[in-house]
């Protein structure tokens, strides 16, 4: 029987990025987690380590405080931008982070979808709808709203397996719909009864 992870290894698991499962730790800690089937080393540079489905299950078994309704605070790890945060630092570093996170999510799809498909969302995305939709948008180069700058805003809805995507103009909204559909989501455009503003409802596609 595989030994349970040590306390130090457990801290690495708990500190893994909540969106993609990307991990940081010593070489020995990461290698040990790989040997236990709780992590895998990405085959492409920079060869980051990510949680496997078993690692995600272990991480999610740890009680967490409810997520705030607004944008997530800066915790020093990667977080998909849902819209409304402070503008990220300029430069290519953010683009590399987003690209790496998206590649990690595609790998998670390959590993956890029964047929290994990467063209539709996996179970993790269905339980982390806002983060998953925001990552798909940011990875495609869509601009999140921030400060006075217009862009997308992804928000939770009362509907099961659906998020709302808001944008300031029809062109941006249509671009977000196209991006999400290419990422394996299905979308529909609706009108807010009170404000008459148009918005998207997006749900992960199952087939």
Backbone torsions as a table, in degrees:
resi	resn	phi	psi	omega
1	UNK	NA	135.6	-179.4
2	UNK	-66.5	132.7	179.1
3	UNK	-67.5	145.5	176.6
4	UNK	-67.4	156.7	179.7
5	UNK	-65.6	152.4	176.3
6	UNK	-71.0	172.2	179.4
7	UNK	-61.3	-40.1	179.8
8	UNK	-66.5	-41.1	177.9
9	UNK	-66.6	-36.5	178.4
10	UNK	-63.6	-37.3	178.1
11	UNK	-65.0	-35.9	176.7
12	UNK	-63.9	-41.9	178.5
13	UNK	-63.1	-46.6	-177.3
14	UNK	-66.3	-28.0	-179.4
15	UNK	-88.1	-0.4	-179.6
16	UNK	-61.2	150.6	-178.9
17	UNK	-59.3	128.5	-176.5
18	UNK	-68.9	-18.0	-179.3
19	UNK	-86.5	-51.6	-171.9
20	UNK	-110.5	-14.3	-175.9
21	UNK	81.3	11.5	179.0
22	UNK	-65.4	138.5	-172.1
23	UNK	-119.8	153.6	173.3
24	UNK	-133.6	134.6	179.7
25	UNK	-176.3	-176.3	177.4
26	UNK	-72.2	161.2	179.4
27	UNK	-58.4	-39.9	-179.7
28	UNK	-66.8	-41.8	179.6
29	UNK	-62.6	-45.4	-177.7
30	UNK	-67.1	-40.5	178.7
31	UNK	-63.5	-38.7	179.2
32	UNK	-66.3	-38.4	179.1
33	UNK	-69.3	-34.7	174.7
34	UNK	-62.9	-44.1	-178.4
35	UNK	-64.8	-26.6	178.3
36	UNK	-87.1	-1.6	-179.9
37	UNK	77.8	15.9	-178.2
38	UNK	-99.0	-9.3	-179.4
39	UNK	-147.8	160.5	172.4
40	UNK	-138.5	152.1	179.6
41	UNK	-95.2	123.6	-177.5
42	UNK	-65.8	136.1	-175.1
43	UNK	-72.0	-17.2	-178.1
44	UNK	-103.4	149.4	176.8
45	UNK	-55.5	143.8	8.4
46	UNK	-88.4	23.0	175.0
47	UNK	58.4	44.4	176.1
48	UNK	-68.3	162.9	177.1
49	UNK	-104.4	142.3	-178.2
50	UNK	-132.6	153.1	175.1
51	UNK	-66.9	141.7	168.7
52	UNK	-82.4	172.4	174.5
53	UNK	-53.5	-38.4	177.3
54	UNK	-64.8	-39.2	177.3
55	UNK	-65.5	-39.8	176.5
56	UNK	-62.0	-42.1	179.6
57	UNK	-63.0	-39.7	178.6
58	UNK	-65.6	-42.6	-180.0
59	UNK	-63.9	-43.1	-176.6
60	UNK	-72.4	-14.7	176.6
61	UNK	-74.9	-12.8	178.3
62	UNK	-82.0	123.8	-179.4
63	UNK	-59.8	136.7	178.1
64	UNK	-125.9	154.4	174.4
65	UNK	-68.8	147.3	178.6
66	UNK	-57.6	142.0	179.4
67	UNK	-70.7	142.4	178.3
68	UNK	-67.2	155.9	-178.8
69	UNK	-69.6	-32.0	-177.9
70	UNK	-88.2	-169.0	179.2
71	UNK	-58.8	145.5	-178.6
72	UNK	-70.2	144.1	176.8
73	UNK	-69.5	161.5	178.8
74	UNK	-75.5	113.6	-178.0
75	UNK	-105.3	1.9	-179.6
76	UNK	88.5	-2.6	175.1
77	UNK	-117.5	167.1	-177.5
78	UNK	-63.0	137.8	173.1
79	UNK	-143.0	130.8	176.7
80	UNK	-62.7	143.2	-177.4
81	UNK	-87.9	115.8	-177.6
82	UNK	-88.0	-9.2	-178.5
83	UNK	102.9	127.3	-179.0
84	UNK	107.7	-4.4	178.4
85	UNK	-80.8	174.2	170.6
86	UNK	-67.8	151.2	179.9
87	UNK	-62.1	132.4	179.2
88	UNK	-69.0	159.5	177.5
89	UNK	-59.1	141.4	-179.9
90	UNK	-69.3	164.7	177.1
91	UNK	112.8	174.1	-174.8
92	UNK	-78.1	-10.7	-175.3
93	UNK	-60.3	-43.9	-179.5
94	UNK	-63.7	-41.6	179.5
95	UNK	-62.0	-38.7	177.6
96	UNK	-65.5	-41.7	178.9
97	UNK	-60.7	-46.6	-178.5
98	UNK	-63.9	-43.3	179.0
99	UNK	-60.7	-44.4	-179.8
100	UNK	-63.6	-41.2	179.5
101	UNK	-64.0	-41.5	179.9
102	UNK	-66.1	-41.6	177.4
103	UNK	-62.4	-38.5	176.7
104	UNK	-63.4	-37.7	179.6
105	UNK	-69.4	-38.7	175.8
106	UNK	-61.9	-39.1	177.2
107	UNK	-65.1	-38.0	177.3
108	UNK	-64.4	-38.9	175.0
109	UNK	-59.5	-47.9	-178.0
110	UNK	-59.0	-38.2	-175.4
111	UNK	-79.9	-27.8	-170.9
112	UNK	-111.2	-23.2	173.6
113	UNK	-68.9	136.8	-174.3
114	UNK	-55.3	-35.3	-179.4
115	UNK	-99.2	8.6	179.2
116	UNK	72.1	16.5	-177.5
117	UNK	-70.5	140.0	176.7
118	UNK	-110.5	2.3	-177.0
119	UNK	-96.6	8.0	174.7
120	UNK	-144.5	153.8	-175.4
121	UNK	-61.9	155.9	179.2
122	UNK	-103.9	-178.4	-177.4
123	UNK	-60.2	-38.7	180.0
124	UNK	-59.8	-40.8	-179.2
125	UNK	-64.8	-32.9	-179.3
126	UNK	-71.0	-20.8	177.2
127	UNK	-102.5	-0.4	177.7
128	UNK	-137.3	58.0	-168.0
129	UNK	-60.3	-47.8	-175.6
130	UNK	-64.2	-47.7	-179.4
131	UNK	-62.9	-41.3	-177.8
132	UNK	-66.7	-45.1	179.2
133	UNK	-64.8	-40.8	179.9
134	UNK	-64.2	-39.1	178.7
135	UNK	-64.7	-41.4	178.4
136	UNK	-60.3	-41.1	-179.1
137	UNK	-68.7	-47.4	-177.1
138	UNK	-67.6	-37.0	-179.9
139	UNK	-65.1	-26.3	179.0
140	UNK	-87.5	3.2	177.1
141	UNK	89.8	9.2	176.3
142	UNK	-73.0	145.9	-174.5
143	UNK	-94.5	124.4	175.0
144	UNK	-75.9	150.3	175.3
145	UNK	-65.7	139.7	177.7
146	UNK	-158.9	131.7	179.6
147	UNK	57.0	-125.0	178.6
148	UNK	-90.9	-0.7	-176.9
149	UNK	-86.7	133.8	178.0
150	UNK	-77.3	157.5	178.3
151	UNK	170.0	-168.1	-178.2
152	UNK	-80.9	155.5	170.5
153	UNK	-135.7	123.4	179.3
154	UNK	-105.1	128.3	-177.2
155	UNK	-136.3	151.9	177.1
156	UNK	-69.4	157.6	176.9
157	UNK	-132.6	163.7	175.9
158	UNK	-69.9	-15.0	-177.4
159	UNK	-77.3	141.0	178.3
160	UNK	-67.9	137.9	177.2
161	UNK	54.8	42.5	176.8
162	UNK	-146.7	139.4	172.9
163	UNK	-120.4	157.8	174.9
164	UNK	-103.2	136.8	176.7
165	UNK	-119.7	121.1	-179.0
166	UNK	-110.3	147.8	176.5
167	UNK	-150.1	157.2	-173.2
168	UNK	-77.8	-20.3	-176.0
169	UNK	-142.7	157.0	-176.8
170	UNK	-60.8	-34.7	-177.9
171	UNK	-65.0	-44.8	178.7
172	UNK	-64.5	-40.0	179.5
173	UNK	-62.7	-43.2	179.2
174	UNK	-64.9	-38.5	178.5
175	UNK	-64.8	-38.9	177.8
176	UNK	-65.1	-40.1	178.3
177	UNK	-61.8	-44.7	179.9
178	UNK	-62.4	-43.2	-179.9
179	UNK	-61.7	-46.9	-177.9
180	UNK	-66.4	-38.2	178.8
181	UNK	-65.1	-37.6	176.9
182	UNK	-66.7	-26.5	-179.6
183	UNK	-88.6	4.8	175.8
184	UNK	99.6	15.3	178.2
185	UNK	-104.0	157.1	171.3
186	UNK	-110.5	139.9	-173.7
187	UNK	-129.8	155.9	172.8
188	UNK	-144.1	145.3	-178.0
189	UNK	-101.6	135.2	-175.9
190	UNK	-135.2	169.1	179.5
191	UNK	-115.7	129.5	175.8
192	UNK	-69.4	121.3	-173.5
193	UNK	-58.5	-38.6	-175.3
194	UNK	-79.8	-45.0	-174.6
195	UNK	-96.1	-14.4	-175.7
196	UNK	66.2	12.2	178.1
197	UNK	-75.4	142.8	177.4
198	UNK	-86.2	145.1	178.3
199	UNK	-151.7	166.0	177.8
200	UNK	-102.5	144.7	161.7
201	UNK	-107.9	125.3	-176.4
202	UNK	-124.3	135.3	179.2
203	UNK	-133.4	144.9	177.2
204	UNK	-64.0	132.3	178.5
205	UNK	-74.0	140.0	-179.4
206	UNK	-96.4	-27.9	-179.1
207	UNK	-132.0	NA	NA
